[in-house]
Amino acid sequence: MYGALISSDIQSAIKDIEQKLSLFILPLVLASIPVLSRKKLHLIVVSFIVSCFVISILTFRNGLSFLEAEHRVWAMQDLILMHRPMLGLYCASCIFFILALIFSIRKLYLQILGTSLALWFFFFLIIINAKMSFLAFAISSFIVFLIYLFQRRNKWIGTVVILAFIASFYVLFLVNDAVNSFITALINFEPFSYEKYSSMMVDSFNVRFGIWKCCKEVLNTDLTWLTGTGTGDSRLLLIDCYNRNNYTVQAQEMLNAHNQYLESWLTMGLIGLVILISVLLFAIVDGIKQKQFIFYSFVILYMICAISESLFDTQKGVVIFTLFYSLFAFHLQVGNNVYTANKNIKI
């Protein structure tokens, strides 16, 4: 609403409100209905997993021929049924959901089935080359593992793991020139050379670097970093910057910020950025406090994926996030509905 009030493009502002309406409506609906039973929560989560599995299976309706294509990413993009990064995020979410279900069930055959499905989704992330989703899943898994260690009061082990990771990364950064140059380019938004790296690997990085440089330029204009540009206006300002800097792909595709934090900052200023981060951190802190693995792992994954995608710029990102966020927030820990795997982990 604030983004619409300061926008000069009313049509885009209204469209944006319509697109994001579920962020307001779904929490109200799910907070006001009777508390869902464990069985119904399971049914919703399992239905989502099955739906993602069906989509992944249909991706292979023409076989594996696209794996041999010269531009296999684009060949595969024509075969999958939805936006590749979003499908990757869904599949990564399914892995965490499956792990939560495995912790909570006792039947061996269901645990075997769940493990097989989790491995399938992990394999599928690699097949569709969902780099950002795969990286976000890897980082989320590491963070969730550390949380688990601290929750089990293995603080010393957790501290050692963190220190070992930092030391290994630092040594690798100093010793390995390839890692050093890659990280330096990543931090400085310097385009990667196509002679040195595969286009399949660095294309998305290079496109985003141009976008983020323009985001920085727009934010540095007047007091935009404080007040924002308004809904709809941010896209027009970014396109203008793309044209000035000869970012052809970004201009032709009229790309958004491809970073939800920058997107909210551009559109609604500092207040939008603070609200977004607060909503995410509240869920993570509450989930950790209540030992709800399925809640905090889901939000951590979304929080990391938001670095490379404007997740709330499409209904594919808004609806799924709001649905599960609201379900877990209002129905997971109420009354006797908290279902646990053991004394230490709650689904």
N, C-alpha and C positions, 0 to 999 in steps of 0.2 A: 504493500500500500504506500509506503514511504517512497519507494522507487517510482511509483506512478505519479505521485504528487509533484515530484521535481522533474518529471520527464516532459520533453517538448513533443514527443511522439506518442500521442494518446492511444492510437490504434495498437501500437506495439505493447504499450503498457497494459491495456485491457487483455490482449492476447496472453501476455505473460502471467497476469493474475489468474486467468482461466486455466492456464497450463499448470500452475502451481497450487491450485485450489485444494488439492488433496492434502497439502501440508497443513491446511487449516481444518478441513472437514474430517479426515480420517481419525485424527487424535480425539476430536469431540465425540465421534460416533463410538469408537472403541473404548473410550473412557466412561461412556454412559450406559453401555449394555451390561447385562449380568456377567459375572466373571466366568470365563470359558473354562471348561474342564480340561484336564490333562489330555484326554482322548481327542478333544476337538483341536487343541493346540498341535498335537502330533499330526492330526489329519491335515491341517493347513500347511505345516512345514513339509510333510511328506508329499503333498500335492505339488508344492513348488519344486521339490527335488525331481519328481516324476516328469513334470512339464519341461524342466531344463534337460532332462535325460532324453526325452522325445525329440526336442529341438536338436540336440547333439547328434542323435542317431540319423535324423533326416538330413543333416549336413553331408552325410556320406551316401546320399541316394544315387549319386553318379559314380560310386566307387572311390578309389584313392588316386584316380588319374591326375587330380589337380596337384598332387604332391610332386609330380614330375614336370609341371608347367614352369616355364621360364620365370613368369611373374606369379608365383603360386599364391601369394597373399591376395592379389586381386582376383585370381581365378576362384579362390576359396570364398572370397567376399560375396561372389555371385551365388554361392551355394548355401551359405548359412542364412537363417531366416530373420536375422536381426543385426543391429549394429555390433560389430565384432568386439570392441572394448566392453560394451555393456553385457554381452553374452559371456565374456571372460569373467566379469565381475559376478554375474549370476552363478557361474560354475564354481568360482572360488568360494562364494557364500555357501553353496551346497556342500562343499567339503567340510566347512565348519559345522553346518547343520547336522550332517551325517555323523561327525565325531561326537557331537552333543547327544544324538540319539543313541549311538553305540554305548556311551557311558551310562545311559539311563535304562537300557534294556538288558534282560538276562539271557534271552534265548540265543544259543550259539549260532543257529542258522541265519538269524537276522543280523547278528554281528558280522558274520562272513559276507552276507549280501551287502551290508553297509560298507564294509571295507572295500569290497570289489567296486562298488559305485564310486567311492571316494577316489580310488586309484584311476578309474575311468575318467572322472572329471579332471584329475591332475594331468592325465595323458592328453585329454582334449584341449586343455589350456596350451600345451606345447604345440599340438597339431595346428590350431588356428592362429598360432603366433601372437597370442594376446600378451605381449611383453609386459605392459604396464600392470595388467591384472596378475600375471605370474609373479612379478617383482613385489607387488603389494601383498600377495598371498604369502610369499616367502618372509617378508618383513613382519607381517602380522603374526605369522606362526612363531617367529622368534620372540616377539613381544609377549604373545600369549603364553609361550613356554616359560618365560621369565616370571610372568604373573603367577603362573601355576606353582613355580618353585617358591616364591615368596608367600603364597597362600598356604603352602604346605610347611611353612616355617623353615624352609631350607634357604635362609637368607645368605648364609655363607657361600653356598653353591651358586646361588643366583648372582652374588657379587663377583665371584670368581669368573663365571661365564661372561658377565659384562666386561670385566677388565681384560679377559683373554681376547674377547672380540675386538675391543678398542685397540689393544696392543697389536693384534694380528693385522688389523686394517691399517694401522699407522705404519707398521714395518713394511707391509705390502706397498703402501703408497710411496714410501721412501725408496724402496729397493727396485721395484718393478716400474720401468719407464712407461710401459704401455698403460698400466693402471694409473700412474701419475698424470699422464697427458689426458687420459679419458676423464678422470675426475675433475681436473683443472678446466677442461673444455665444458664439462657439465655445469660447473659452478658459475662460469663466466658467460654461459649461453653462446659459446663459440661453435659455429657449424662444424660438424664432423666431415672429414674428407671421405669422398666416395671411393677414392683410390686406396685408402687405408682400411676402410670398413665396408661391410656389405650394406647395400642400400636397404635391404630388408630389415637390417638391424638399426640403422640410424635415420631413416627417412622421417619417422615420427618425431624423433628428437629435434632434427633440424627445423621441421615445420613449427614445432612448439617454441623453439628458441626465438624465431622471428615474431611469433605471437606475443610471447612474454616480454620481449623488448618493447613492443608497441604498447603493451599494458603499462609498462613502467613509464613510458613517455606520456601516455594519457594521464596517469596518476600524478605525474609531476607538473601537470598544467594547472595553474592557479591553485585552488583549494580542493581539487577533485579528490585527493587522497582522504580528505576529511568529510566532504559532503556527498561525493559520488556524482555520477553523470545523469542518473535517472534511467528507468527501464526503457530499453530500445535505443537510447542515445549512445550507450557504450559501444554497441555493435557498429554504429555509423562512424564513430570516432576511430575505432580500430581499423575499419576498412579504409578510411582516409589515411591512416598511418601506413597501412600495407601498401597503398598506392604510392605514397611519397618515398617509401624505402624499397620499392620494386620487389615486394614480396608477392609474386604473381599467384602462386597457389593459394595463399591465404586470402588474397583479394577476390579471386575468382570464386572460391568456395564460400566467401563471406563468413569465415570461421570465427567462432566465439573465443573466449579467453582460454579454453581448454585447461582450466584450473578453477575449481569452484571457489576457492578462497579469493583469487583475483577477480573472478566474475562478480562475487558478492561485494567486494571492495569497490570495483568500478561502478557497479550499479547503485549501491546504497551507501557508499562511503564507509567510514570507520565503524559506524553503528551496525551496519550489515555484517561486516567481518566479525565483529565481537559477538554478535548474536549467534552466527553460524558456529563459531568455535565453541561457544558456551553450550549450545545444544548438544554438540558431539561429546565434549568433555564431561558434561553432566551424566550422559548415558554410560560412558566408560567408567567413571568413578562409582556410579550407583551399581553398575553391573559387577564391578570388582568387589565392592563392599558386600553385596548380596551373594557373591560367588556364583553368578549366573554366566557361565561360560558362553552360552549361545548368544547372549545379549552383547557383552563387551567385545567378543571376537568379531561379531557382525559389524559393529560400529567402528572398531579399529580398522577393519578392512575397507569400509567406505571412506573413512577419514584419510587413509593413505591413497586410495584410488582418486580421491578428490584433488590430489596434487596434479594429476595429468589429464583430468576430464572435468568438464562442467556438468556434474552429475544431475544437478537440479535444473538444467536447461531443457531437459526432455522429460516427458511423462514416464519413460522407461526407467529413469533414475529416481524420479520423485515418488511415484506410487509404491514401488517395491520397498524403498527405504522407509517411507512413512508407515506403510502397513506393518512391517516387522518391528520397527522402532516402537510403534504404539502397542502392538500385541505384547511385546516383551516388557514394556514399561508398565502397562496397566493390568496384565493378566498372568504374568509369570511369578510374581512374588506375593500375590494377594491371598490372604487366608490360608487355606490348606492346599492351595493350588501349586505350591512350590514343590516340584518333583526333583528328587536328587538321585545322583548316581551312587554316591557314598557320602560320608560325613563331610567331605571336603569340597566336592564339586556339585554344583547345581546346573541343570540344563538351562 
